[in-house]
Amino acid sequence: MAMKQFSIEIFSERLKMLRTENNLSQNALAQKLDLSNASISYWETGKQVPSAEVIYKMSLFFDISADFLLGITNDWQ
């Protein structure tokens, strides 16, 4: 069975979707996660990838699975 490749595009799209659906600006999300505003921007534009610790924080904050955020599954939970 072939392994699914990580897609920064899927991650970026899902992060932006979750942020906007929760009516958060990049700055507001950064503050809630104790991160820099630039980091959110870099992740949403696909210029950088967050650490596993940050992905974990995001999954807890948005109450979703990290697998969904990473594009491993299309199931939220």
PDB file with one MODEL, atoms N, CA, C and O in Angstrom:
MODEL        1
ATOM      1  N   MET A   1       0.849  -1.180   0.000  1.00  0.00           N
ATOM      2  CA  MET A   1       0.000   0.000   0.000  1.00  0.00           C
ATOM      3  C   MET A   1       0.893   1.241   0.000  1.00  0.00           C
ATOM      4  O   MET A   1       1.795   1.360   0.829  1.00  0.00           O
ATOM      5  N   ALA A   2       0.644   2.154  -0.919  1.00  0.00           N
ATOM      6  CA  ALA A   2       1.440   3.372  -1.031  1.00  0.00           C
ATOM      7  C   ALA A   2       1.052   4.361   0.061  1.00  0.00           C
ATOM      8  O   ALA A   2      -0.122   4.504   0.406  1.00  0.00           O
ATOM      9  N   MET A   3       2.056   5.036   0.594  1.00  0.00           N
ATOM     10  CA  MET A   3       1.805   6.058   1.608  1.00  0.00           C
ATOM     11  C   MET A   3       1.294   7.325   0.935  1.00  0.00           C
ATOM     12  O   MET A   3       1.748   7.695  -0.147  1.00  0.00           O
ATOM     13  N   LYS A   4       0.365   7.968   1.576  1.00  0.00           N
ATOM     14  CA  LYS A   4      -0.159   9.234   1.088  1.00  0.00           C
ATOM     15  C   LYS A   4       0.878  10.321   1.367  1.00  0.00           C
ATOM     16  O   LYS A   4       1.442  10.374   2.459  1.00  0.00           O
ATOM     17  N   GLN A   5       1.126  11.173   0.400  1.00  0.00           N
ATOM     18  CA  GLN A   5       2.094  12.250   0.544  1.00  0.00           C
ATOM     19  C   GLN A   5       1.468  13.447   1.254  1.00  0.00           C
ATOM     20  O   GLN A   5       0.296  13.760   1.043  1.00  0.00           O
ATOM     21  N   PHE A   6       2.248  14.105   2.087  1.00  0.00           N
ATOM     22  CA  PHE A   6       1.791  15.317   2.754  1.00  0.00           C
ATOM     23  C   PHE A   6       1.606  16.417   1.713  1.00  0.00           C
ATOM     24  O   PHE A   6       2.448  16.604   0.835  1.00  0.00           O
ATOM     25  N   SER A   7       0.511  17.129   1.822  1.00  0.00           N
ATOM     26  CA  SER A   7       0.218  18.230   0.905  1.00  0.00           C
ATOM     27  C   SER A   7       0.107  19.528   1.689  1.00  0.00           C
ATOM     28  O   SER A   7      -0.844  19.724   2.447  1.00  0.00           O
ATOM     29  N   ILE A   8       1.072  20.409   1.507  1.00  0.00           N
ATOM     30  CA  ILE A   8       1.021  21.709   2.176  1.00  0.00           C
ATOM     31  C   ILE A   8      -0.201  22.496   1.712  1.00  0.00           C
ATOM     32  O   ILE A   8      -0.740  23.311   2.462  1.00  0.00           O
ATOM     33  N   GLU A   9      -0.636  22.254   0.477  1.00  0.00           N
ATOM     34  CA  GLU A   9      -1.806  22.965  -0.041  1.00  0.00           C
ATOM     35  C   GLU A   9      -3.071  22.597   0.739  1.00  0.00           C
ATOM     36  O   GLU A   9      -3.877  23.463   1.079  1.00  0.00           O
ATOM     37  N   ILE A  10      -3.232  21.304   1.016  1.00  0.00           N
ATOM     38  CA  ILE A  10      -4.408  20.867   1.784  1.00  0.00           C
ATOM     39  C   ILE A  10      -4.355  21.450   3.187  1.00  0.00           C
ATOM     40  O   ILE A  10      -5.356  21.970   3.681  1.00  0.00           O
ATOM     41  N   PHE A  11      -3.196  21.368   3.831  1.00  0.00           N
ATOM     42  CA  PHE A  11      -3.059  21.924   5.173  1.00  0.00           C
ATOM     43  C   PHE A  11      -3.390  23.414   5.166  1.00  0.00           C
ATOM     44  O   PHE A  11      -4.149  23.884   6.015  1.00  0.00           O
ATOM     45  N   SER A  12      -2.831  24.155   4.221  1.00  0.00           N
ATOM     46  CA  SER A  12      -3.050  25.601   4.145  1.00  0.00           C
ATOM     47  C   SER A  12      -4.527  25.933   3.953  1.00  0.00           C
ATOM     48  O   SER A  12      -5.062  26.824   4.614  1.00  0.00           O
ATOM     49  N   GLU A  13      -5.178  25.214   3.047  1.00  0.00           N
ATOM     50  CA  GLU A  13      -6.604  25.449   2.783  1.00  0.00           C
ATOM     51  C   GLU A  13      -7.451  25.150   4.014  1.00  0.00           C
ATOM     52  O   GLU A  13      -8.370  25.902   4.337  1.00  0.00           O
ATOM     53  N   ARG A  14      -7.144  24.064   4.691  1.00  0.00           N
ATOM     54  CA  ARG A  14      -7.946  23.679   5.857  1.00  0.00           C
ATOM     55  C   ARG A  14      -7.741  24.638   7.019  1.00  0.00           C
ATOM     56  O   ARG A  14      -8.690  24.967   7.731  1.00  0.00           O
ATOM     57  N   LEU A  15      -6.517  25.084   7.212  1.00  0.00           N
ATOM     58  CA  LEU A  15      -6.258  26.045   8.285  1.00  0.00           C
ATOM     59  C   LEU A  15      -7.031  27.338   8.022  1.00  0.00           C
ATOM     60  O   LEU A  15      -7.690  27.863   8.920  1.00  0.00           O
ATOM     61  N   LYS A  16      -6.951  27.847   6.801  1.00  0.00           N
ATOM     62  CA  LYS A  16      -7.659  29.088   6.479  1.00  0.00           C
ATOM     63  C   LYS A  16      -9.171  28.907   6.606  1.00  0.00           C
ATOM     64  O   LYS A  16      -9.863  29.794   7.104  1.00  0.00           O
ATOM     65  N   MET A  17      -9.685  27.759   6.156  1.00  0.00           N
ATOM     66  CA  MET A  17     -11.110  27.477   6.257  1.00  0.00           C
ATOM     67  C   MET A  17     -11.551  27.471   7.724  1.00  0.00           C
ATOM     68  O   MET A  17     -12.557  28.088   8.076  1.00  0.00           O
ATOM     69  N   LEU A  18     -10.803  26.778   8.568  1.00  0.00           N
ATOM     70  CA  LEU A  18     -11.157  26.699   9.987  1.00  0.00           C
ATOM     71  C   LEU A  18     -11.096  28.080  10.638  1.00  0.00           C
ATOM     72  O   LEU A  18     -11.966  28.436  11.433  1.00  0.00           O
ATOM     73  N   ARG A  19     -10.080  28.844  10.303  1.00  0.00           N
ATOM     74  CA  ARG A  19      -9.931  30.182  10.876  1.00  0.00           C
ATOM     75  C   ARG A  19     -11.099  31.076  10.470  1.00  0.00           C
ATOM     76  O   ARG A  19     -11.694  31.745  11.314  1.00  0.00           O
ATOM     77  N   THR A  20     -11.425  31.087   9.185  1.00  0.00           N
ATOM     78  CA  THR A  20     -12.495  31.972   8.712  1.00  0.00           C
ATOM     79  C   THR A  20     -13.872  31.499   9.191  1.00  0.00           C
ATOM     80  O   THR A  20     -14.727  32.327   9.507  1.00  0.00           O
ATOM     81  N   GLU A  21     -14.095  30.198   9.247  1.00  0.00           N
ATOM     82  CA  GLU A  21     -15.379  29.686   9.754  1.00  0.00           C
ATOM     83  C   GLU A  21     -15.593  30.035  11.222  1.00  0.00           C
ATOM     84  O   GLU A  21     -16.727  30.102  11.697  1.00  0.00           O
ATOM     85  N   ASN A  22     -14.497  30.254  11.929  1.00  0.00           N
ATOM     86  CA  ASN A  22     -14.583  30.644  13.337  1.00  0.00           C
ATOM     87  C   ASN A  22     -14.476  32.162  13.510  1.00  0.00           C
ATOM     88  O   ASN A  22     -14.301  32.666  14.619  1.00  0.00           O
ATOM     89  N   ASN A  23     -14.585  32.876  12.381  1.00  0.00           N
ATOM     90  CA  ASN A  23     -14.567  34.349  12.385  1.00  0.00           C
ATOM     91  C   ASN A  23     -13.352  34.925  13.097  1.00  0.00           C
ATOM     92  O   ASN A  23     -13.463  35.861  13.889  1.00  0.00           O
ATOM     93  N   LEU A  24     -12.197  34.355  12.801  1.00  0.00           N
ATOM     94  CA  LEU A  24     -10.959  34.818  13.405  1.00  0.00           C
ATOM     95  C   LEU A  24     -10.051  35.430  12.345  1.00  0.00           C
ATOM     96  O   LEU A  24      -9.920  34.898  11.242  1.00  0.00           O
ATOM     97  N   SER A  25      -9.436  36.535  12.683  1.00  0.00           N
ATOM     98  CA  SER A  25      -8.395  37.085  11.829  1.00  0.00           C
ATOM     99  C   SER A  25      -7.124  36.264  12.077  1.00  0.00           C
ATOM    100  O   SER A  25      -7.052  35.494  13.035  1.00  0.00           O
ATOM    101  N   GLN A  26      -6.145  36.433  11.222  1.00  0.00           N
ATOM    102  CA  GLN A  26      -4.875  35.743  11.459  1.00  0.00           C
ATOM    103  C   GLN A  26      -4.292  36.184  12.795  1.00  0.00           C
ATOM    104  O   GLN A  26      -3.753  35.367  13.541  1.00  0.00           O
ATOM    105  N   ASN A  27      -4.399  37.464  13.093  1.00  0.00           N
ATOM    106  CA  ASN A  27      -3.870  37.991  14.345  1.00  0.00           C
ATOM    107  C   ASN A  27      -4.597  37.396  15.552  1.00  0.00           C
ATOM    108  O   ASN A  27      -3.963  37.034  16.544  1.00  0.00           O
ATOM    109  N   ALA A  28      -5.919  37.296  15.469  1.00  0.00           N
ATOM    110  CA  ALA A  28      -6.694  36.741  16.586  1.00  0.00           C
ATOM    111  C   ALA A  28      -6.326  35.282  16.833  1.00  0.00           C
ATOM    112  O   ALA A  28      -6.168  34.867  17.981  1.00  0.00           O
ATOM    113  N   LEU A  29      -6.190  34.503  15.759  1.00  0.00           N
ATOM    114  CA  LEU A  29      -5.804  33.100  15.921  1.00  0.00           C
ATOM    115  C   LEU A  29      -4.403  33.001  16.516  1.00  0.00           C
ATOM    116  O   LEU A  29      -4.155  32.184  17.403  1.00  0.00           O
ATOM    117  N   ALA A  30      -3.503  33.826  16.032  1.00  0.00           N
ATOM    118  CA  ALA A  30      -2.135  33.814  16.557  1.00  0.00           C
ATOM    119  C   ALA A  30      -2.131  34.093  18.053  1.00  0.00           C
ATOM    120  O   ALA A  30      -1.418  33.433  18.808  1.00  0.00           O
ATOM    121  N   GLN A  31      -2.918  35.057  18.479  1.00  0.00           N
ATOM    122  CA  GLN A  31      -2.991  35.386  19.905  1.00  0.00           C
ATOM    123  C   GLN A  31      -3.552  34.225  20.720  1.00  0.00           C
ATOM    124  O   GLN A  31      -3.044  33.912  21.796  1.00  0.00           O
ATOM    125  N   LYS A  32      -4.598  33.587  20.203  1.00  0.00           N
ATOM    126  CA  LYS A  32      -5.214  32.477  20.932  1.00  0.00           C
ATOM    127  C   LYS A  32      -4.277  31.280  21.072  1.00  0.00           C
ATOM    128  O   LYS A  32      -4.342  30.543  22.055  1.00  0.00           O
ATOM    129  N   LEU A  33      -3.403  31.093  20.076  1.00  0.00           N
ATOM    130  CA  LEU A  33      -2.476  29.960  20.101  1.00  0.00           C
ATOM    131  C   LEU A  33      -1.091  30.360  20.616  1.00  0.00           C
ATOM    132  O   LEU A  33      -0.170  29.543  20.636  1.00  0.00           O
ATOM    133  N   ASP A  34      -0.952  31.612  21.027  1.00  0.00           N
ATOM    134  CA  ASP A  34       0.316  32.143  21.523  1.00  0.00           C
ATOM    135  C   ASP A  34       1.427  31.988  20.478  1.00  0.00           C
ATOM    136  O   ASP A  34       2.510  31.473  20.757  1.00  0.00           O
ATOM    137  N   LEU A  35       1.109  32.458  19.259  1.00  0.00           N
ATOM    138  CA  LEU A  35       2.035  32.377  18.135  1.00  0.00           C
ATOM    139  C   LEU A  35       2.150  33.751  17.493  1.00  0.00           C
ATOM    140  O   LEU A  35       1.424  34.676  17.856  1.00  0.00           O
ATOM    141  N   SER A  36       3.058  33.878  16.543  1.00  0.00           N
ATOM    142  CA  SER A  36       3.185  35.148  15.836  1.00  0.00           C
ATOM    143  C   SER A  36       2.186  35.214  14.685  1.00  0.00           C
ATOM    144  O   SER A  36       1.827  34.191  14.101  1.00  0.00           O
ATOM    145  N   ASN A  37       1.749  36.412  14.372  1.00  0.00           N
ATOM    146  CA  ASN A  37       0.846  36.637  13.257  1.00  0.00           C
ATOM    147  C   ASN A  37       1.497  36.179  11.954  1.00  0.00           C
ATOM    148  O   ASN A  37       0.824  35.626  11.084  1.00  0.00           O
ATOM    149  N   ALA A  38       2.795  36.407  11.817  1.00  0.00           N
ATOM    150  CA  ALA A  38       3.517  36.009  10.603  1.00  0.00           C
ATOM    151  C   ALA A  38       3.458  34.495  10.400  1.00  0.00           C
ATOM    152  O   ALA A  38       3.375  34.029   9.264  1.00  0.00           O
ATOM    153  N   SER A  39       3.499  33.734  11.475  1.00  0.00           N
ATOM    154  CA  SER A  39       3.457  32.270  11.361  1.00  0.00           C
ATOM    155  C   SER A  39       2.162  31.820  10.705  1.00  0.00           C
ATOM    156  O   SER A  39       2.183  30.979   9.807  1.00  0.00           O
ATOM    157  N   ILE A  40       1.039  32.369  11.142  1.00  0.00           N
ATOM    158  CA  ILE A  40      -0.253  31.998  10.557  1.00  0.00           C
ATOM    159  C   ILE A  40      -0.253  32.321   9.066  1.00  0.00           C
ATOM    160  O   ILE A  40      -0.696  31.513   8.251  1.00  0.00           O
ATOM    161  N   SER A  41       0.236  33.483   8.721  1.00  0.00           N
ATOM    162  CA  SER A  41       0.302  33.897   7.320  1.00  0.00           C
ATOM    163  C   SER A  41       1.171  32.941   6.502  1.00  0.00           C
ATOM    164  O   SER A  41       0.777  32.521   5.414  1.00  0.00           O
ATOM    165  N   TYR A  42       2.345  32.599   7.019  1.00  0.00           N
ATOM    166  CA  TYR A  42       3.240  31.672   6.305  1.00  0.00           C
ATOM    167  C   TYR A  42       2.580  30.315   6.091  1.00  0.00           C
ATOM    168  O   TYR A  42       2.716  29.717   5.023  1.00  0.00           O
ATOM    169  N   TRP A  43       1.868  29.828   7.101  1.00  0.00           N
ATOM    170  CA  TRP A  43       1.218  28.517   6.981  1.00  0.00           C
ATOM    171  C   TRP A  43       0.067  28.558   5.997  1.00  0.00           C
ATOM    172  O   TRP A  43      -0.115  27.621   5.221  1.00  0.00           O
ATOM    173  N   GLU A  44      -0.709  29.623   6.014  1.00  0.00           N
ATOM    174  CA  GLU A  44      -1.850  29.722   5.105  1.00  0.00           C
ATOM    175  C   GLU A  44      -1.426  29.927   3.653  1.00  0.00           C
ATOM    176  O   GLU A  44      -2.172  29.584   2.737  1.00  0.00           O
ATOM    177  N   THR A  45      -0.251  30.475   3.439  1.00  0.00           N
ATOM    178  CA  THR A  45       0.243  30.667   2.073  1.00  0.00           C
ATOM    179  C   THR A  45       1.161  29.523   1.635  1.00  0.00           C
ATOM    180  O   THR A  45       1.663  29.527   0.511  1.00  0.00           O
ATOM    181  N   GLY A  46       1.378  28.559   2.507  1.00  0.00           N
ATOM    182  CA  GLY A  46       2.187  27.398   2.157  1.00  0.00           C
ATOM    183  C   GLY A  46       3.676  27.655   2.136  1.00  0.00           C
ATOM    184  O   GLY A  46       4.426  26.877   1.547  1.00  0.00           O
ATOM    185  N   LYS A  47       4.121  28.728   2.764  1.00  0.00           N
ATOM    186  CA  LYS A  47       5.550  29.057   2.782  1.00  0.00           C
ATOM    187  C   LYS A  47       6.314  28.292   3.860  1.00  0.00           C
ATOM    188  O   LYS A  47       7.523  28.089   3.751  1.00  0.00           O
ATOM    189  N   GLN A  48       5.600  27.874   4.894  1.00  0.00           N
ATOM    190  CA  GLN A  48       6.204  27.107   5.986  1.00  0.00           C
ATOM    191  C   GLN A  48       5.205  26.075   6.484  1.00  0.00           C
ATOM    192  O   GLN A  48       4.010  26.144   6.195  1.00  0.00           O
ATOM    193  N   VAL A  49       5.724  25.123   7.236  1.00  0.00           N
ATOM    194  CA  VAL A  49       4.906  24.072   7.848  1.00  0.00           C
ATOM    195  C   VAL A  49       5.097  24.164   9.368  1.00  0.00           C
ATOM    196  O   VAL A  49       6.229  24.267   9.841  1.00  0.00           O
ATOM    197  N   PRO A  50       4.008  24.128  10.128  1.00  0.00           N
ATOM    198  CA  PRO A  50       4.149  24.213  11.585  1.00  0.00           C
ATOM    199  C   PRO A  50       4.729  22.930  12.181  1.00  0.00           C
ATOM    200  O   PRO A  50       4.732  21.871  11.553  1.00  0.00           O
ATOM    201  N   SER A  51       5.211  23.063  13.395  1.00  0.00           N
ATOM    202  CA  SER A  51       5.736  21.908  14.124  1.00  0.00           C
ATOM    203  C   SER A  51       4.593  20.996  14.551  1.00  0.00           C
ATOM    204  O   SER A  51       3.426  21.385  14.520  1.00  0.00           O
ATOM    205  N   ALA A  52       4.940  19.798  14.943  1.00  0.00           N
ATOM    206  CA  ALA A  52       3.938  18.846  15.446  1.00  0.00           C
ATOM    207  C   ALA A  52       3.233  19.418  16.673  1.00  0.00           C
ATOM    208  O   ALA A  52       2.031  19.215  16.847  1.00  0.00           O
ATOM    209  N   GLU A  53       3.966  20.128  17.522  1.00  0.00           N
ATOM    210  CA  GLU A  53       3.370  20.725  18.720  1.00  0.00           C
ATOM    211  C   GLU A  53       2.303  21.743  18.343  1.00  0.00           C
ATOM    212  O   GLU A  53       1.250  21.788  18.980  1.00  0.00           O
ATOM    213  N   VAL A  54       2.546  22.553  17.330  1.00  0.00           N
ATOM    214  CA  VAL A  54       1.577  23.562  16.905  1.00  0.00           C
ATOM    215  C   VAL A  54       0.364  22.895  16.255  1.00  0.00           C
ATOM    216  O   VAL A  54      -0.768  23.325  16.477  1.00  0.00           O
ATOM    217  N   ILE A  55       0.584  21.862  15.464  1.00  0.00           N
ATOM    218  CA  ILE A  55      -0.533  21.134  14.859  1.00  0.00           C
ATOM    219  C   ILE A  55      -1.416  20.536  15.955  1.00  0.00           C
ATOM    220  O   ILE A  55      -2.641  20.540  15.841  1.00  0.00           O
ATOM    221  N   TYR A  56      -0.799  20.030  16.997  1.00  0.00           N
ATOM    222  CA  TYR A  56      -1.533  19.496  18.145  1.00  0.00           C
ATOM    223  C   TYR A  56      -2.369  20.597  18.795  1.00  0.00           C
ATOM    224  O   TYR A  56      -3.546  20.386  19.087  1.00  0.00           O
ATOM    225  N   LYS A  57      -1.768  21.780  19.025  1.00  0.00           N
ATOM    226  CA  LYS A  57      -2.488  22.904  19.622  1.00  0.00           C
ATOM    227  C   LYS A  57      -3.673  23.319  18.754  1.00  0.00           C
ATOM    228  O   LYS A  57      -4.750  23.615  19.271  1.00  0.00           O
ATOM    229  N   MET A  58      -3.475  23.339  17.440  1.00  0.00           N
ATOM    230  CA  MET A  58      -4.552  23.712  16.522  1.00  0.00           C
ATOM    231  C   MET A  58      -5.690  22.710  16.570  1.00  0.00           C
ATOM    232  O   MET A  58      -6.861  23.089  16.577  1.00  0.00           O
ATOM    233  N   SER A  59      -5.347  21.431  16.602  1.00  0.00           N
ATOM    234  CA  SER A  59      -6.393  20.405  16.621  1.00  0.00           C
ATOM    235  C   SER A  59      -7.219  20.501  17.900  1.00  0.00           C
ATOM    236  O   SER A  59      -8.433  20.300  17.866  1.00  0.00           O
ATOM    237  N   LEU A  60      -6.584  20.803  19.013  1.00  0.00           N
ATOM    238  CA  LEU A  60      -7.320  20.986  20.268  1.00  0.00           C
ATOM    239  C   LEU A  60      -8.174  22.251  20.212  1.00  0.00           C
ATOM    240  O   LEU A  60      -9.337  22.233  20.616  1.00  0.00           O
ATOM    241  N   PHE A  61      -7.611  23.332  19.721  1.00  0.00           N
ATOM    242  CA  PHE A  61      -8.328  24.604  19.654  1.00  0.00           C
ATOM    243  C   PHE A  61      -9.568  24.496  18.776  1.00  0.00           C
ATOM    244  O   PHE A  61     -10.648  24.938  19.169  1.00  0.00           O
ATOM    245  N   PHE A  62      -9.418  23.909  17.584  1.00  0.00           N
ATOM    246  CA  PHE A  62     -10.545  23.802  16.652  1.00  0.00           C
ATOM    247  C   PHE A  62     -11.415  22.566  16.911  1.00  0.00           C
ATOM    248  O   PHE A  62     -12.452  22.395  16.269  1.00  0.00           O
ATOM    249  N   ASP A  63     -11.001  21.709  17.843  1.00  0.00           N
ATOM    250  CA  ASP A  63     -11.721  20.481  18.179  1.00  0.00           C
ATOM    251  C   ASP A  63     -11.888  19.587  16.953  1.00  0.00           C
ATOM    252  O   ASP A  63     -12.986  19.132  16.635  1.00  0.00           O
ATOM    253  N   ILE A  64     -10.776  19.355  16.284  1.00  0.00           N
ATOM    254  CA  ILE A  64     -10.735  18.483  15.102  1.00  0.00           C
ATOM    255  C   ILE A  64      -9.569  17.522  15.265  1.00  0.00           C
ATOM    256  O   ILE A  64      -8.739  17.688  16.158  1.00  0.00           O
ATOM    257  N   SER A  65      -9.509  16.522  14.402  1.00  0.00           N
ATOM    258  CA  SER A  65      -8.369  15.613  14.446  1.00  0.00           C
ATOM    259  C   SER A  65      -7.199  16.234  13.690  1.00  0.00           C
ATOM    260  O   SER A  65      -7.393  16.950  12.707  1.00  0.00           O
ATOM    261  N   ALA A  66      -6.006  15.958  14.148  1.00  0.00           N
ATOM    262  CA  ALA A  66      -4.805  16.399  13.429  1.00  0.00           C
ATOM    263  C   ALA A  66      -4.770  15.761  12.046  1.00  0.00           C
ATOM    264  O   ALA A  66      -4.273  16.365  11.096  1.00  0.00           O
ATOM    265  N   ASP A  67      -5.295  14.545  11.926  1.00  0.00           N
ATOM    266  CA  ASP A  67      -5.342  13.862  10.633  1.00  0.00           C
ATOM    267  C   ASP A  67      -6.144  14.668   9.613  1.00  0.00           C
ATOM    268  O   ASP A  67      -5.771  14.727   8.441  1.00  0.00           O
ATOM    269  N   PHE A  68      -7.244  15.289  10.048  1.00  0.00           N
ATOM    270  CA  PHE A  68      -8.030  16.121   9.141  1.00  0.00           C
ATOM    271  C   PHE A  68      -7.215  17.342   8.709  1.00  0.00           C
ATOM    272  O   PHE A  68      -7.152  17.670   7.524  1.00  0.00           O
ATOM    273  N   LEU A  69      -6.602  18.001   9.671  1.00  0.00           N
ATOM    274  CA  LEU A  69      -5.814  19.193   9.384  1.00  0.00           C
ATOM    275  C   LEU A  69      -4.674  18.891   8.422  1.00  0.00           C
ATOM    276  O   LEU A  69      -4.333  19.720   7.578  1.00  0.00           O
ATOM    277  N   LEU A  70      -4.088  17.713   8.546  1.00  0.00           N
ATOM    278  CA  LEU A  70      -2.962  17.323   7.703  1.00  0.00           C
ATOM    279  C   LEU A  70      -3.381  16.703   6.381  1.00  0.00           C
ATOM    280  O   LEU A  70      -2.533  16.408   5.539  1.00  0.00           O
ATOM    281  N   GLY A  71      -4.680  16.502   6.191  1.00  0.00           N
ATOM    282  CA  GLY A  71      -5.159  15.935   4.929  1.00  0.00           C
ATOM    283  C   GLY A  71      -5.084  14.433   4.849  1.00  0.00           C
ATOM    284  O   GLY A  71      -5.232  13.862   3.768  1.00  0.00           O
ATOM    285  N   ILE A  72      -4.854  13.775   5.980  1.00  0.00           N
ATOM    286  CA  ILE A  72      -4.785  12.309   6.008  1.00  0.00           C
ATOM    287  C   ILE A  72      -6.182  11.721   5.857  1.00  0.00           C
ATOM    288  O   ILE A  72      -6.370  10.665   5.253  1.00  0.00           O
ATOM    289  N   THR A  73      -7.152  12.426   6.419  1.00  0.00           N
ATOM    290  CA  THR A  73      -8.544  12.001   6.340  1.00  0.00           C
ATOM    291  C   THR A  73      -9.424  13.212   6.055  1.00  0.00           C
ATOM    292  O   THR A  73      -9.011  14.355   6.251  1.00  0.00           O
ATOM    293  N   ASN A  74     -10.623  12.951   5.597  1.00  0.00           N
ATOM    294  CA  ASN A  74     -11.586  14.031   5.393  1.00  0.00           C
ATOM    295  C   ASN A  74     -12.577  14.111   6.536  1.00  0.00           C
ATOM    296  O   ASN A  74     -13.486  14.941   6.520  1.00  0.00           O
ATOM    297  N   ASP A  75     -12.402  13.245   7.535  1.00  0.00           N
ATOM    298  CA  ASP A  75     -13.269  13.238   8.708  1.00  0.00           C
ATOM    299  C   ASP A  75     -12.738  14.242   9.722  1.00  0.00           C
ATOM    300  O   ASP A  75     -11.550  14.233  10.045  1.00  0.00           O
ATOM    301  N   TRP A  76     -13.615  15.108  10.225  1.00  0.00           N
ATOM    302  CA  TRP A  76     -13.215  16.133  11.192  1.00  0.00           C
ATOM    303  C   TRP A  76     -12.745  15.524  12.501  1.00  0.00           C
ATOM    304  O   TRP A  76     -11.765  15.986  13.084  1.00  0.00           O
ATOM    305  N   GLN A  77     -13.433  14.495  12.965  1.00  0.00           N
ATOM    306  CA  GLN A  77     -13.149  13.955  14.298  1.00  0.00           C
ATOM    307  C   GLN A  77     -12.313  12.746  14.213  1.00  0.00           C
ATOM    308  O   GLN A  77     -11.975  12.156  15.239  1.00  0.00           O
TER     309      GLN A  77
ENDMDL
END
